[in-house]
Amino acid sequence: MGNFLYTIVMILVIFWAIGFFAYSAGTFIHILLVIAVIAIIFRLIQGSKI
C-alpha cells in the first residue's frame, strides 16, 4: 500500500508540474497538488507509527 501511495503522489506532482508550466488545466492541477500533499502527509504519519 505504501508503494501505491508513493506512486500516486509522484504522478500527481508530475501532472501538477506540467499544468503549472502549461497553464492549461487551471484549478484542476492545483487540486491534484493538494491531494498529493495530503497523501504525503498521510504517508509520513502512517510511517511514523510503525
PQR file with spaces between the fields and no chain letter, atoms N, CA, C, O and H, PARSE charges and radii, in Angstrom:
ATOM       1  N    MET     1       0.824   -1.198    0.000 -0.4000 1.5000
ATOM       2  CA   MET     1       0.000    0.000    0.000 -0.0000 2.0000
ATOM       3  C    MET     1       0.863    1.254    0.000  0.5500 1.7000
ATOM       4  O    MET     1       0.501    2.251   -0.624 -0.5500 1.4000
ATOM       5  N    GLY     2       1.992    1.217    0.687 -0.4000 1.5000
ATOM       6  CA   GLY     2       2.875    2.372    0.748 -0.0000 2.0000
ATOM       7  C    GLY     2       3.452    2.728   -0.618  0.5500 1.7000
ATOM       8  O    GLY     2       3.533    3.903   -0.975 -0.5500 1.4000
ATOM       9  H    GLY     2       2.286    0.407    1.194  0.4000 1.0000
ATOM      10  N    ASN     3       3.853    1.707   -1.385 -0.4000 1.5000
ATOM      11  CA   ASN     3       4.391    1.969   -2.719 -0.0000 2.0000
ATOM      12  C    ASN     3       3.318    2.528   -3.636  0.5500 1.7000
ATOM      13  O    ASN     3       3.601    3.379   -4.479 -0.5500 1.4000
ATOM      14  H    ASN     3       3.787    0.752   -1.095  0.4000 1.0000
ATOM      15  N    PHE     4       2.092    2.057   -3.477 -0.4000 1.5000
ATOM      16  CA   PHE     4       0.975    2.546   -4.283 -0.0000 2.0000
ATOM      17  C    PHE     4       0.726    4.023   -4.010  0.5500 1.7000
ATOM      18  O    PHE     4       0.540    4.808   -4.941 -0.5500 1.4000
ATOM      19  H    PHE     4       1.862    1.365   -2.793  0.4000 1.0000
ATOM      20  N    LEU     5       0.723    4.400   -2.739 -0.4000 1.5000
ATOM      21  CA   LEU     5       0.537    5.810   -2.378 -0.0000 2.0000
ATOM      22  C    LEU     5       1.665    6.664   -2.930  0.5500 1.7000
ATOM      23  O    LEU     5       1.425    7.750   -3.459 -0.5500 1.4000
ATOM      24  H    LEU     5       0.874    3.763   -1.984  0.4000 1.0000
ATOM      25  N    TYR     6       2.878    6.184   -2.812 -0.4000 1.5000
ATOM      26  CA   TYR     6       4.031    6.926   -3.315 -0.0000 2.0000
ATOM      27  C    TYR     6       3.930    7.115   -4.827  0.5500 1.7000
ATOM      28  O    TYR     6       4.252    8.188   -5.336 -0.5500 1.4000
ATOM      29  H    TYR     6       3.073    5.302   -2.382  0.4000 1.0000
ATOM      30  N    THR     7       3.492    6.096   -5.543 -0.4000 1.5000
ATOM      31  CA   THR     7       3.323    6.184   -6.991 -0.0000 2.0000
ATOM      32  C    THR     7       2.263    7.213   -7.353  0.5500 1.7000
ATOM      33  O    THR     7       2.461    8.012   -8.268 -0.5500 1.4000
ATOM      34  H    THR     7       3.230    5.224   -5.130  0.4000 1.0000
ATOM      35  N    ILE     8       1.147    7.199   -6.646 -0.4000 1.5000
ATOM      36  CA   ILE     8       0.083    8.174   -6.904 -0.0000 2.0000
ATOM      37  C    ILE     8       0.584    9.586   -6.641  0.5500 1.7000
ATOM      38  O    ILE     8       0.309   10.496   -7.422 -0.5500 1.4000
ATOM      39  H    ILE     8       0.986    6.550   -5.903  0.4000 1.0000
ATOM      40  N    VAL     9       1.313    9.776   -5.556 -0.4000 1.5000
ATOM      41  CA   VAL     9       1.846   11.095   -5.226 -0.0000 2.0000
ATOM      42  C    VAL     9       2.774   11.578   -6.333  0.5500 1.7000
ATOM      43  O    VAL     9       2.676   12.728   -6.762 -0.5500 1.4000
ATOM      44  H    VAL     9       1.536    9.036   -4.921  0.4000 1.0000
ATOM      45  N    MET    10       3.660   10.727   -6.796 -0.4000 1.5000
ATOM      46  CA   MET    10       4.602   11.133   -7.836 -0.0000 2.0000
ATOM      47  C    MET    10       3.873   11.492   -9.133  0.5500 1.7000
ATOM      48  O    MET    10       4.238   12.465   -9.793 -0.5500 1.4000
ATOM      49  H    MET    10       3.740    9.793   -6.447  0.4000 1.0000
ATOM      50  N    ILE    11       2.858   10.725   -9.503 -0.4000 1.5000
ATOM      51  CA   ILE    11       2.083   11.020  -10.711 -0.0000 2.0000
ATOM      52  C    ILE    11       1.371   12.356  -10.571  0.5500 1.7000
ATOM      53  O    ILE    11       1.365   13.156  -11.507 -0.5500 1.4000
ATOM      54  H    ILE    11       2.562    9.934   -8.967  0.4000 1.0000
ATOM      55  N    LEU    12       0.772   12.605   -9.414 -0.4000 1.5000
ATOM      56  CA   LEU    12       0.065   13.870   -9.199 -0.0000 2.0000
ATOM      57  C    LEU    12       1.016   15.061   -9.234  0.5500 1.7000
ATOM      58  O    LEU    12       0.673   16.109   -9.782 -0.5500 1.4000
ATOM      59  H    LEU    12       0.776   11.955   -8.654  0.4000 1.0000
ATOM      60  N    VAL    13       2.200   14.912   -8.658 -0.4000 1.5000
ATOM      61  CA   VAL    13       3.178   16.003   -8.671 -0.0000 2.0000
ATOM      62  C    VAL    13       3.645   16.270  -10.105  0.5500 1.7000
ATOM      63  O    VAL    13       3.814   17.426  -10.495 -0.5500 1.4000
ATOM      64  H    VAL    13       2.478   14.060   -8.214  0.4000 1.0000
ATOM      65  N    ILE    14       3.853   15.222  -10.880 -0.4000 1.5000
ATOM      66  CA   ILE    14       4.261   15.408  -12.279 -0.0000 2.0000
ATOM      67  C    ILE    14       3.163   16.119  -13.061  0.5500 1.7000
ATOM      68  O    ILE    14       3.446   17.044  -13.823 -0.5500 1.4000
ATOM      69  H    ILE    14       3.716   14.283  -10.563  0.4000 1.0000
ATOM      70  N    PHE    15       1.900   15.692  -12.881 -0.4000 1.5000
ATOM      71  CA   PHE    15       0.786   16.374  -13.542 -0.0000 2.0000
ATOM      72  C    PHE    15       0.701   17.832  -13.117  0.5500 1.7000
ATOM      73  O    PHE    15       0.429   18.706  -13.940 -0.5500 1.4000
ATOM      74  H    PHE    15       1.669   14.941  -12.263  0.4000 1.0000
ATOM      75  N    TRP    16       0.932   18.096  -11.839 -0.4000 1.5000
ATOM      76  CA   TRP    16       0.896   19.481  -11.362 -0.0000 2.0000
ATOM      77  C    TRP    16       1.988   20.305  -12.033  0.5500 1.7000
ATOM      78  O    TRP    16       1.745   21.431  -12.468 -0.5500 1.4000
ATOM      79  H    TRP    16       1.153   17.386  -11.171  0.4000 1.0000
ATOM      80  N    ALA    17       3.187   19.742  -12.116 -0.4000 1.5000
ATOM      81  CA   ALA    17       4.298   20.465  -12.730 -0.0000 2.0000
ATOM      82  C    ALA    17       4.008   20.758  -14.196  0.5500 1.7000
ATOM      83  O    ALA    17       4.293   21.854  -14.679 -0.5500 1.4000
ATOM      84  H    ALA    17       3.384   18.827  -11.763  0.4000 1.0000
ATOM      85  N    ILE    18       3.448   19.793  -14.900 -0.4000 1.5000
ATOM      86  CA   ILE    18       3.081   20.016  -16.307 -0.0000 2.0000
ATOM      87  C    ILE    18       2.037   21.114  -16.409  0.5500 1.7000
ATOM      88  O    ILE    18       2.152   22.005  -17.251 -0.5500 1.4000
ATOM      89  H    ILE    18       3.217   18.903  -14.508  0.4000 1.0000
ATOM      90  N    GLY    19       1.035   21.060  -15.574 -0.4000 1.5000
ATOM      91  CA   GLY    19      -0.017   22.074  -15.596 -0.0000 2.0000
ATOM      92  C    GLY    19       0.481   23.444  -15.178  0.5500 1.7000
ATOM      93  O    GLY    19       0.019   24.461  -15.695 -0.5500 1.4000
ATOM      94  H    GLY    19       0.941   20.337  -14.890  0.4000 1.0000
ATOM      95  N    PHE    20       1.419   23.474  -14.246 -0.4000 1.5000
ATOM      96  CA   PHE    20       1.964   24.749  -13.780 -0.0000 2.0000
ATOM      97  C    PHE    20       2.675   25.472  -14.912  0.5500 1.7000
ATOM      98  O    PHE    20       2.565   26.691  -15.044 -0.5500 1.4000
ATOM      99  H    PHE    20       1.794   22.648  -13.826  0.4000 1.0000
ATOM     100  N    PHE    21       3.401   24.724  -15.724 -0.4000 1.5000
ATOM     101  CA   PHE    21       4.138   25.349  -16.823 -0.0000 2.0000
ATOM     102  C    PHE    21       3.272   25.547  -18.060  0.5500 1.7000
ATOM     103  O    PHE    21       3.570   26.423  -18.872 -0.5500 1.4000
ATOM     104  H    PHE    21       3.491   23.734  -15.617  0.4000 1.0000
ATOM     105  N    ALA    22       2.232   24.778  -18.227 -0.4000 1.5000
ATOM     106  CA   ALA    22       1.386   24.882  -19.419 -0.0000 2.0000
ATOM     107  C    ALA    22       0.220   25.843  -19.215  0.5500 1.7000
ATOM     108  O    ALA    22      -0.293   26.396  -20.187 -0.5500 1.4000
ATOM     109  H    ALA    22       1.990   24.066  -17.567  0.4000 1.0000
ATOM     110  N    TYR    23      -0.204   26.051  -17.988 -0.4000 1.5000
ATOM     111  CA   TYR    23      -1.339   26.922  -17.649 -0.0000 2.0000
ATOM     112  C    TYR    23      -2.634   26.512  -18.355  0.5500 1.7000
ATOM     113  O    TYR    23      -3.520   27.346  -18.546 -0.5500 1.4000
ATOM     114  H    TYR    23       0.213   25.601  -17.197  0.4000 1.0000
ATOM     115  N    SER    24      -2.752   25.262  -18.736 -0.4000 1.5000
ATOM     116  CA   SER    24      -3.935   24.861  -19.491 -0.0000 2.0000
ATOM     117  C    SER    24      -5.007   24.202  -18.627  0.5500 1.7000
ATOM     118  O    SER    24      -6.188   24.237  -18.972 -0.5500 1.4000
ATOM     119  H    SER    24      -2.033   24.585  -18.581  0.4000 1.0000
ATOM     120  N    ALA    25      -4.608   23.611  -17.524 -0.4000 1.5000
ATOM     121  CA   ALA    25      -5.582   22.878  -16.721 -0.0000 2.0000
ATOM     122  C    ALA    25      -6.159   23.712  -15.584  0.5500 1.7000
ATOM     123  O    ALA    25      -7.180   23.340  -15.004 -0.5500 1.4000
ATOM     124  H    ALA    25      -3.648   23.583  -17.245  0.4000 1.0000
ATOM     125  N    GLY    26      -5.535   24.812  -15.264 -0.4000 1.5000
ATOM     126  CA   GLY    26      -6.077   25.740  -14.275 -0.0000 2.0000
ATOM     127  C    GLY    26      -6.214   25.154  -12.890  0.5500 1.7000
ATOM     128  O    GLY    26      -5.258   24.607  -12.340 -0.5500 1.4000
ATOM     129  H    GLY    26      -4.706   25.114  -15.735  0.4000 1.0000
ATOM     130  N    THR    27      -7.401   25.267  -12.327 -0.4000 1.5000
ATOM     131  CA   THR    27      -7.669   24.883  -10.949 -0.0000 2.0000
ATOM     132  C    THR    27      -7.499   23.389  -10.713  0.5500 1.7000
ATOM     133  O    THR    27      -7.107   22.985   -9.618 -0.5500 1.4000
ATOM     134  H    THR    27      -8.177   25.712  -12.774  0.4000 1.0000
ATOM     135  N    PHE    28      -7.783   22.566  -11.703 -0.4000 1.5000
ATOM     136  CA   PHE    28      -7.715   21.116  -11.554 -0.0000 2.0000
ATOM     137  C    PHE    28      -6.318   20.666  -11.126  0.5500 1.7000
ATOM     138  O    PHE    28      -6.186   19.778  -10.284 -0.5500 1.4000
ATOM     139  H    PHE    28      -8.102   22.894  -12.592  0.4000 1.0000
ATOM     140  N    ILE    29      -5.293   21.262  -11.691 -0.4000 1.5000
ATOM     141  CA   ILE    29      -3.918   20.887  -11.356 -0.0000 2.0000
ATOM     142  C    ILE    29      -3.605   21.237   -9.902  0.5500 1.7000
ATOM     143  O    ILE    29      -2.912   20.485   -9.218 -0.5500 1.4000
ATOM     144  H    ILE    29      -5.401   21.983  -12.375  0.4000 1.0000
ATOM     145  N    HIS    30      -4.104   22.356   -9.439 -0.4000 1.5000
ATOM     146  CA   HIS    30      -3.840   22.740   -8.053 -0.0000 2.0000
ATOM     147  C    HIS    30      -4.582   21.839   -7.083  0.5500 1.7000
ATOM     148  O    HIS    30      -4.092   21.578   -5.984 -0.5500 1.4000
ATOM     149  H    HIS    30      -4.667   22.967   -9.996  0.4000 1.0000
ATOM     150  N    ILE    31      -5.750   21.360   -7.469 -0.4000 1.5000
ATOM     151  CA   ILE    31      -6.460   20.381   -6.650 -0.0000 2.0000
ATOM     152  C    ILE    31      -5.643   19.093   -6.571  0.5500 1.7000
ATOM     153  O    ILE    31      -5.555   18.479   -5.508 -0.5500 1.4000
ATOM     154  H    ILE    31      -6.148   21.572   -8.362  0.4000 1.0000
ATOM     155  N    LEU    32      -5.047   18.685   -7.687 -0.4000 1.5000
ATOM     156  CA   LEU    32      -4.190   17.497   -7.681 -0.0000 2.0000
ATOM     157  C    LEU    32      -2.992   17.688   -6.765  0.5500 1.7000
ATOM     158  O    LEU    32      -2.585   16.754   -6.074 -0.5500 1.4000
ATOM     159  H    LEU    32      -5.119   19.184   -8.550  0.4000 1.0000
ATOM     160  N    LEU    33      -2.428   18.881   -6.754 -0.4000 1.5000
ATOM     161  CA   LEU    33      -1.297   19.163   -5.870 -0.0000 2.0000
ATOM     162  C    LEU    33      -1.701   19.041   -4.407  0.5500 1.7000
ATOM     163  O    LEU    33      -0.961   18.474   -3.603 -0.5500 1.4000
ATOM     164  H    LEU    33      -2.759   19.639   -7.316  0.4000 1.0000
ATOM     165  N    VAL    34      -2.857   19.563   -4.062 -0.4000 1.5000
ATOM     166  CA   VAL    34      -3.341   19.464   -2.683 -0.0000 2.0000
ATOM     167  C    VAL    34      -3.537   18.003   -2.300  0.5500 1.7000
ATOM     168  O    VAL    34      -3.184   17.600   -1.192 -0.5500 1.4000
ATOM     169  H    VAL    34      -3.458   20.023   -4.715  0.4000 1.0000
ATOM     170  N    ILE    35      -4.096   17.211   -3.205 -0.4000 1.5000
ATOM     171  CA   ILE    35      -4.292   15.779   -2.939 -0.0000 2.0000
ATOM     172  C    ILE    35      -2.934   15.094   -2.742  0.5500 1.7000
ATOM     173  O    ILE    35      -2.788   14.247   -1.862 -0.5500 1.4000
ATOM     174  H    ILE    35      -4.383   17.539   -4.105  0.4000 1.0000
ATOM     175  N    ALA    36      -1.956   15.456   -3.551 -0.4000 1.5000
ATOM     176  CA   ALA    36      -0.623   14.858   -3.428 -0.0000 2.0000
ATOM     177  C    ALA    36       0.011   15.208   -2.088  0.5500 1.7000
ATOM     178  O    ALA    36       0.609   14.344   -1.447 -0.5500 1.4000
ATOM     179  H    ALA    36      -2.074   16.145   -4.266  0.4000 1.0000
ATOM     180  N    VAL    37      -0.110   16.450   -1.658 -0.4000 1.5000
ATOM     181  CA   VAL    37       0.453   16.870   -0.375 -0.0000 2.0000
ATOM     182  C    VAL    37      -0.230   16.137    0.772  0.5500 1.7000
ATOM     183  O    VAL    37       0.434   15.707    1.715 -0.5500 1.4000
ATOM     184  H    VAL    37      -0.596   17.152   -2.179  0.4000 1.0000
ATOM     185  N    ILE    38      -1.553   15.990    0.700 -0.4000 1.5000
ATOM     186  CA   ILE    38      -2.282   15.252    1.739 -0.0000 2.0000
ATOM     187  C    ILE    38      -1.813   13.803    1.779  0.5500 1.7000
ATOM     188  O    ILE    38      -1.656   13.231    2.857 -0.5500 1.4000
ATOM     189  H    ILE    38      -2.092   16.339   -0.066  0.4000 1.0000
ATOM     190  N    ALA    39      -1.589   13.205    0.609 -0.4000 1.5000
ATOM     191  CA   ALA    39      -1.121   11.820    0.567 -0.0000 2.0000
ATOM     192  C    ALA    39       0.271   11.691    1.168  0.5500 1.7000
ATOM     193  O    ALA    39       0.558   10.710    1.854 -0.5500 1.4000
ATOM     194  H    ALA    39      -1.717   13.670   -0.267  0.4000 1.0000
ATOM     195  N    ILE    40       1.141   12.668    0.922 -0.4000 1.5000
ATOM     196  CA   ILE    40       2.486   12.644    1.510 -0.0000 2.0000
ATOM     197  C    ILE    40       2.408   12.749    3.027  0.5500 1.7000
ATOM     198  O    ILE    40       3.081   12.005    3.741 -0.5500 1.4000
ATOM     199  H    ILE    40       0.908   13.466    0.365  0.4000 1.0000
ATOM     200  N    ILE    41       1.593   13.666    3.517 -0.4000 1.5000
ATOM     201  CA   ILE    41       1.430   13.827    4.968 -0.0000 2.0000
ATOM     202  C    ILE    41       0.863   12.552    5.582  0.5500 1.7000
ATOM     203  O    ILE    41       1.322   12.110    6.636 -0.5500 1.4000
ATOM     204  H    ILE    41       1.047   14.271    2.937  0.4000 1.0000
ATOM     205  N    PHE    42      -0.126   11.963    4.930 -0.4000 1.5000
ATOM     206  CA   PHE    42      -0.717   10.710    5.414 -0.0000 2.0000
ATOM     207  C    PHE    42       0.339    9.606    5.473  0.5500 1.7000
ATOM     208  O    PHE    42       0.382    8.828    6.427 -0.5500 1.4000
ATOM     209  H    PHE    42      -0.499   12.322    4.074  0.4000 1.0000
ATOM     210  N    ARG    43       1.177    9.545    4.463 -0.4000 1.5000
ATOM     211  CA   ARG    43       2.231    8.522    4.441 -0.0000 2.0000
ATOM     212  C    ARG    43       3.249    8.756    5.551  0.5500 1.7000
ATOM     213  O    ARG    43       3.705    7.800    6.178 -0.5500 1.4000
ATOM     214  H    ARG    43       1.142   10.176    3.688  0.4000 1.0000
ATOM     215  N    LEU    44       3.610   10.002    5.802 -0.4000 1.5000
ATOM     216  CA   LEU    44       4.559   10.304    6.880 -0.0000 2.0000
ATOM     217  C    LEU    44       3.987    9.934    8.249  0.5500 1.7000
ATOM     218  O    LEU    44       4.680    9.361    9.090 -0.5500 1.4000
ATOM     219  H    LEU    44       3.240   10.779    5.292  0.4000 1.0000
ATOM     220  N    ILE    45       2.731   10.265    8.456 -0.4000 1.5000
ATOM     221  CA   ILE    45       2.084    9.926    9.728 -0.0000 2.0000
ATOM     222  C    ILE    45       1.971    8.423    9.883  0.5500 1.7000
ATOM     223  O    ILE    45       2.231    7.884   10.959 -0.5500 1.4000
ATOM     224  H    ILE    45       2.168   10.730    7.773  0.4000 1.0000
ATOM     225  N    GLN    46       1.585    7.744    8.815 -0.4000 1.5000
ATOM     226  CA   GLN    46       1.421    6.295    8.859 -0.0000 2.0000
ATOM     227  C    GLN    46       2.776    5.618    9.054  0.5500 1.7000
ATOM     228  O    GLN    46       2.864    4.611    9.757 -0.5500 1.4000
ATOM     229  H    GLN    46       1.374    8.182    7.941  0.4000 1.0000
ATOM     230  N    GLY    47       3.819    6.146    8.450 -0.4000 1.5000
ATOM     231  CA   GLY    47       5.154    5.550    8.561 -0.0000 2.0000
ATOM     232  C    GLY    47       5.759    5.719    9.936  0.5500 1.7000
ATOM     233  O    GLY    47       6.545    4.879   10.373 -0.5500 1.4000
ATOM     234  H    GLY    47       3.748    6.964    7.879  0.4000 1.0000
ATOM     235  N    SER    48       5.407    6.794   10.626 -0.4000 1.5000
ATOM     236  CA   SER    48       5.998    7.022   11.948 -0.0000 2.0000
ATOM     237  C    SER    48       5.399    6.121   13.022  0.5500 1.7000
ATOM     238  O    SER    48       5.993    5.958   14.088 -0.5500 1.4000
ATOM     239  H    SER    48       4.768    7.477   10.271  0.4000 1.0000
ATOM     240  N    LYS    49       4.241    5.538   12.762 -0.4000 1.5000
ATOM     241  CA   LYS    49       3.608    4.650   13.746 -0.0000 2.0000
ATOM     242  C    LYS    49       4.235    3.261   13.731  0.5500 1.7000
ATOM     243  O    LYS    49       4.116    2.522   14.708 -0.5500 1.4000
ATOM     244  H    LYS    49       3.758    5.670   11.896  0.4000 1.0000
ATOM     245  N    ILE    50       4.893    2.900   12.651 -0.4000 1.5000
ATOM     246  CA   ILE    50       5.433    1.546   12.518 -0.0000 2.0000
ATOM     247  C    ILE    50       6.759    1.424   13.232  0.5500 1.7000
ATOM     248  O    ILE    50       7.366    0.353   13.229 -0.5500 1.4000
ATOM     249  H    ILE    50       4.990    3.501   11.858  0.4000 1.0000
